[in-house]
Amino acid sequence: MSLLSTKEILIKAQKEGYAVPAFNIHNLETIQVVLDAARNLKSPVILAATPSTVKYADENYLLAIIEKASELNNIPLTFHLDHHENVEDIKRIIKLGCKSVMIDASKHEFRNNIEIVKDVVEFAHLYGSTVEAELGKLGGIEDDLNVDEKDVFLTDPKEAYEFVKRTGVDSLAVAIGTAHGLYKSEPKLDFDRLEKIKNMVDVPLVLHGASGVPYESVQKSIEKGICKVNIATELKIPFSNAIKQYFNENPNASDPRQYLVPAKNAMYDVVVEKIKMCKSENKAHDISYNI
């Protein structure tokens, strides 16, 4: 089975008032954890990879693993390029079979952002792929992405309308007060801004930087129009902590088939929690597999 685009997955979520979780994966083990949880909870799921993950694991391996996973798991799932900025890399990976990409040109001036995104959209649609873009700029650190607080700005609803209309983008990541990485204090989300954006654009809206955002705030953002929620940092921490604990208790251990098991178990619990937070449990039915 070829990979899905995110179009059908996110439109269904938009209509039914839940969000599809997008989990950042890094290797076979993290892919297995996400898919085990999604399958057990009957949830659609997006497996997301940043540029550094693609560089580490290689897009050919990632696509092959996830394509096979789509045959073995009876749930809607896809592979998504997360926060990619290199247009030629995106186009190359689309040609390999990737059906869902994010072109992040948010660091560019508004007009240039539109031009870059429009180029990717026109190319991606030729291959049946969907495109996410970002308007506004989140702060914080995620992999190679580092945005200082002084450079953060929230999404303007009027600009969002013009951006979606001129680019033809399939989904829009909005900046409403979240940030990448860990928060020093509880983030204050601008729900009024989110509601205004929802009322001005018809494409599914995406929330980045959801790790550490209170459960209730994420669910309120879903009520206000968010259809995709990105989770990264909260997965890496329990995974790595479990490995550290295992070696503290078993200092002579050397078999990854042993020390990776508690890491997978710890991450599994977080994935289950986030699926329930997104209200996507038992939503893996009746989604068209037509690209």
N, C-alpha and C positions, 0 to 999 in steps of 0.2 A: 504494500500500500504506500503510495506517495504521501509526503507530509501535507498536512492541512495548512492553509493560510489561516490567519486569525480572524478573517472577516466574519465567517459564520459563527465562530465561537463568541466573539465580542458582541455581535448584534443580538444574539440570543440573550446574553447577559444583560444587555441594555434594555431589552424588552421586558425581562422578567425580574429586574431589580436586584441582581447580585453582581459580583465581580469575579473574574477569572484570575486566580493567583499565577504570577509569573515568578518562578524560583530560579535564582542564579545557580547554575551547576558548574562543576569544574572538572569532573572525571567520571569514570564508570560508577563508582560508589555513590556519588551524590545524585547521579541520574537514577540509579536503582532506588534510592530512598524516596525521592520525589514520586516516582512512578508507583512504588508500592503503596504509599499513602493515598495517592490520587485514585488508584484502582480500588483500594479497600473502601474508600469513602465515595466512590462513584462520582468523582469530580473531574471536569475538564481541567487541563493544566497546560501551562506554557513553560518550556525549558529554555531559559535565557542564558546567553553567553556574551560576556563583554569582550572587547578586543584582546585583552590580556589572556583571557581564558582560551580564546580561539588560537592565539599564538602558542599557548602552553600545550593544549591538547590536540591541535590541528583540526581544521574544519572538516576534512575528509573522514577522520575517525568519528568526530561528533555526529556528523550527518549519518554515517553508516550505523552507528549505535542507535540513534533515535529513530531512524527509518525502521530498523528491526524491532525496536520497542513498540512502534505504532502497529506492527503486525501481531505482537504478542499481548498487547493490552487493549482491552475492549473499552477504551475511553477516548474522547477527543483530545489529542495532544499535538503539539508542534514545537519546532525549534525556532528560536527567535534571536536575532542579533541585537544586543542591548547596548545602547550608547556608542554606536560605531560612528566615526567621523570621516573615515577615508572612503570616499565615494567609489573609487575603483575596486577596493576590497569588497565592498558591499555588492557591487555588480558581479564580481567574480564568484562570490559565494552564492548569489542568486542563481547563476548559471549552473552551479553544482547541484541545485535542488532545494535551496532554502526558500521557504514560502512566507517568511515573516521577518521584517527588518526594521530597525530603528536607525534613521539618519539623524544624528544629533548635531545640528548646525546652530544651536542656541547661543553659542559664543559670538556669532556673527551679527552684524547689524540686521534689522528687520527685513529689509529688501533683499539682502544677500542670503539670509536664511530661506526666504521664499524661493529664490532662484535655485539654490542647492537642493532643497527638498523637492521642488517640482521636477527637476532632472531625474532624481532617484525614483519618484513616483511613476513617471512616464516609462522608465526602463523596467521597473518592477512589475507593472501591470501587464507588460508584454509577456511575462513569464508566469502570470497568475499569482504573483506575490503581493502581499499587503505591506503598507508602510506606516510606521509610527514616526512622528516628529515631536520636537519639544519647542514650546514657546514660553519664554520666561527662563529663569536660570536658578537651579537649586544650588545651595551651598553644600559644603562637606566634602568628604573624600570617599571614593569608591574605585578600587584598583588604581588605574593611572589617571582617573578623573579627580581633580582637586580645584575646587572653586572657593575662593576667599569670601567671607561674609560681605565685604564691601562691594563685591561684584554680583550679589544676589539681587534679582528683581522678580516680582510676581507677574503672572500672566494678566494682560489687559484684555477684558472681554471683547471690546471692539476690534482690537488687533487679532484676537482669536478668530473672529468671524471672517475678517479679510484673509487671514492666513489660510484657513481651511478652504475657502472659496477659490483662492488663487493657486493653491498647490494641488488640490485634489487628494490630500492625504487621507488615509483610512482611519487613523486614530490619532489623538492629540494628548501628549503628556503636558500637564499643566503644573505651574508652580503656585502653590497656595499656602506655603509655609513649612513644607517638609524639607528634609535635607538628607544627603547621603551619609552613611556611617552611623556612629552612635551620637545620641543627643546629650548635651550637658544639662539641659533642663527640658521639661515637657513642651513639645512644640505646640504652638497655637495656630490652628488651621483657619484660614479665611473662608468659611462656608458660604458667606454671602457672595464672595467673588466667584466661587465655584458654581453656585446656583445661576449667577448671571451668565457665566460661560456656557453652561448647559442650555440655557434658554436661547443662546445666540448661535450655537453650532449643533449639527445633527450627528456628528461622528462620535463614536465611543471615546470617553475620556480616561486618561491613565494617571495613576498616582505613583510617583517614584518616591524613594526614600521612606518606605513604610516601616522599616525595621525600627522598633522602639516607640512607634506611635501607639498611643493607647487604643485598645480593642474598640472601645465605644466611638472614638474619633474616626477610626477607619470605617466602621459601619455607618456612621453618620455621613461620611464622604460618599459612600456607596449610595445611600438614600438620595444624595444630592447630585448623583450623576456619574460617579466613578465606576468604570466597567472592568478595569484591569489594575491589579495591585502588585507592585514589584517588591520582592523580598530577597535580600542578599545577606547583609551583615548578621542578622539573627540566626542564619543557618550555619555560618562559618564558626561562630563562637562555640556552640555546644559540640560541634564536630571536633574541633581542635582541642577543646578542654577535656573531652573524653579520652582522646589519645594521650594527652599529657598525664592524666590520672592513671591510665593503664600502665604507662612506663614507670610512673612513680611506684606503683604496686608490683610491677613485673620488670625490674630494671634490666634483666638479661633477655627480654623478649626480642624477637627479630622477625617474626612471621606476620606479614601484613594481613593475612587471612584471619589472624587472631586480633591484632590491635585495632583493625578497622571496624570490627563488629560493634564494639560499644560506641564508637563514633557514629556509625550509621543509626544505631538505636536512639542515641541522643538527638540526632538531627530529625529522625522520623517523628518524634513527639512534637517538635516545633512545626513541622510541615502539616501535621494533622490539625494543630491549633490554628494555623493560618488559613487552612482550607475552610474550617468552620467559621473563622472570622469573616472570610469573604462571602459566606453563605452560598458556596458553590457545591456543597455536599449534595449528592443525589441529583445533580444537574447534568450528568454525562449522557443523557438520553436525548433522542430526537434531534440530533444535530446533523445536518447534511454533510456528507463527505465530498460534495462537489466543489472543486476548486473554482 
